[in-house]
């Protein structure tokens, strides 16, 4: 069984020195930066709003079983204590602060 010879590379455009040219035009760096910057601003605002809403919902009720959450302290070492919200039904806990 013989292998097929790929000849698609022969049709690619070349410059005067024989180097291959890119097949698609890339956007300029300035345009890229502007687009990324505006998307990042929108994304961070959206993410912050969602996190605030989720945080409020999770502090009121458990995300797993919808039970009531209450404050607890967990000791993680001799000098480290973490405050958590703990579900009364399933013992699921979310850290609030260290």
C-alpha positions in Angstrom: 0.0 0.0 0.0 1.4 3.3 -1.0 1.0 6.5 0.8 -0.8 9.5 -0.6 1.4 12.4 -1.4 0.1 15.6 0.1 0.5 18.5 -2.3 -1.6 21.1 -0.6 1.5 22.9 0.7 2.6 23.6 -2.8 -0.4 25.9 -3.4 0.3 28.1 -0.4 1.4 31.7 -1.1 5.0 32.6 -0.8 6.9 35.9 -0.6 9.9 36.9 -2.7 12.3 34.9 -0.7 10.3 31.7 -0.9 8.9 31.8 2.7 5.3 30.8 3.2 2.8 33.6 4.0 0.1 33.3 6.6 -3.1 32.1 5.1 -5.4 34.3 7.2 -5.0 37.9 8.1 -4.6 38.5 11.9 -6.1 41.5 13.6 -3.7 44.2 14.6 -2.3 44.2 18.1 -4.0 47.5 19.0 -7.4 46.2 18.0 -6.9 43.0 20.0 -6.0 44.9 23.1 -9.1 47.1 22.8 -11.4 44.1 22.4 -9.9 42.2 25.2 -10.0 45.1 27.6 -13.7 45.8 27.0 -14.6 42.1 27.3 -12.7 41.8 30.5 -14.5 44.8 32.0 -17.9 43.4 31.1 -16.9 39.9 32.3 -15.6 41.1 35.7 -18.8 43.1 36.3 -21.0 40.1 35.4 -18.9 37.7 37.5 -19.0 40.0 40.6 -22.8 40.3 40.3 -23.3 36.6 40.1 -20.9 35.9 43.0 -22.8 38.3 45.2 -26.1 36.7 44.4 -24.8 33.2 44.9 -23.1 34.2 48.1 -26.4 35.6 49.5 -28.3 32.4 48.5 -25.7 30.1 50.0 -25.6 31.9 53.3 -29.4 31.5 53.7 -29.8 27.9 52.6 -27.6 24.9 51.8 -26.8 24.4 48.1 -27.0 20.6 48.4 -30.2 20.0 50.4 -31.7 23.5 51.0 -31.4 23.1 54.7 -30.7 26.0 57.1 -27.1 27.2 57.5 -25.5 28.3 60.8 -22.1 29.8 61.7 -19.4 27.5 63.1 -15.7 27.8 63.8 -13.2 25.1 62.6 -9.8 24.9 64.1 -7.1 24.1 61.4 -4.1 24.3 63.6 -2.7 25.9 66.7 -2.9 29.4 65.3 -5.5 29.1 62.5 -9.3 29.2 62.8 -11.7 29.3 59.9 -15.3 30.6 60.1 -17.7 28.5 58.1 -21.4 28.3 57.4 -22.5 24.7 58.2 -25.8 23.0 57.1 -27.8 21.5 60.0 -29.0 18.6 57.9 -26.2 17.3 55.7 -23.2 19.0 57.4 -22.1 20.7 54.2 -19.9 23.7 55.0 -18.8 26.8 53.2 -15.8 28.9 54.4 -16.5 32.5 55.1 -13.2 33.9 56.5 -10.0 32.8 58.0 
